[in-house]
Each structure stands twice: as structure tokens, then as C-alpha cells.
């Protein structure tokens, strides 16, 4: 079995995502969006954090009209070495970091119910391999509470090994167009009752390590 460290696997995953982004058909991408909408409904989300995508990331902005009927949507805004939450507003602008961001820079202080986070890859602890800057790690460390965390990517880049660090954020769900992962945890009774309508049998259940 080939052993990877985090940096080596990040490079491999980035290359795979670039190739995948050039060939994906829209119907293929919609599988992921469909599961995202079902999760939002399952958890009765009222305040949701998503992201403004780069070329190799799922475009959840396309779902904003459906999502905004029942909840308020927020996106990350980069500040120094961390993030703050701002309301999703169009149009976007290109920041000094070279990424698209929302025009509204007023920070949102209240709790979010769910955070949907892009990933390069995910390890066996359901920990995130990101771009290496640590923005999301610092953001969640300073949040003071834990929303439901959903990782997404356009290609399944799960690695069956522990390659991440203790400070790397972990997910409750990891959704890709072809495979879906869920952490083995004890959900409250209300969520379990609603989950009966959500076909988790096709998901890979991950141990809560």
C-alpha cells in the first residue's frame, strides 16, 4: 500500500480535480446539488454558510433561489488569515487574494445551522484537506459552537488513511457526484425521524474516530 503525506496527496487531488472540472456534464454535477437540497431540508436549516466556487469546486450559487425561500445564505469573506460570514449578495468582485467574494463586507454574528465547505480531499477521520492556508480551520476554531459540517467536491477524493492534523476541521457528511459519506453519530430523535425519508443506505458510514 502506498503511503501519502498530506502535502503529497493534496497535489495529487488538485490535479485530479482540475481534470474532472473540464469533463463534468451538468447533469452529473446536479447529483451533488440534489443531495445538498435534501440535507438542508432534513435539518430544517434557517441560516446556511456556502461558498463562492473556484473552477474546481461545486457551484452551489446556482441553488440560491431554491435555498433562499426558507433560509438566509451566507458566504465567507477573507479577513487577514481567517474568514468572517457575510450575506450572499450579487454581483461578486475579485479580492486581493484573487478569488471572487460578495460585495457586502458586514460580518454576520449569529449562529449558522449548517456549513457547506469545499475540500480538496478527505481522510479516514473525515478531516479536511484544503488549500493549505488554514482559513477554514481558524474560522471554525473561533466560532464557539459547531454547526452541521458538510464537505463537497466534484470528485471523490477520499483517502483511507489518517493524513490530516488535529486542527483540521472534520465533517458530518462528505458529498460528491458519485459517492457520499456520513459520520456514525447518534442523531437526535427529530433528525432520525426525518432521516427515514433520506436514503442513507447508499452512503458509506464512517467511524467516529
Secondary structure, 3 states (H helix, E strand, C coil): CCCCCHHHHHHHHHHHHHHHHHHCCHHHHHHHHHHHHHHHHHCCCCEEEECCCCCCCCCHHHHHHHHCCCCEEEEEEEECCEEEEEECCCCEEECCCCCEEECCCCCCCCCCCEEEEECCEECCCCEEECCCCCHHHHHHHCCCCCCEEEEECCCCCECCCCCCCCCCCECCEEECCCCEEEECCCCCHHHHHHHCCCCHHHCEEECCC
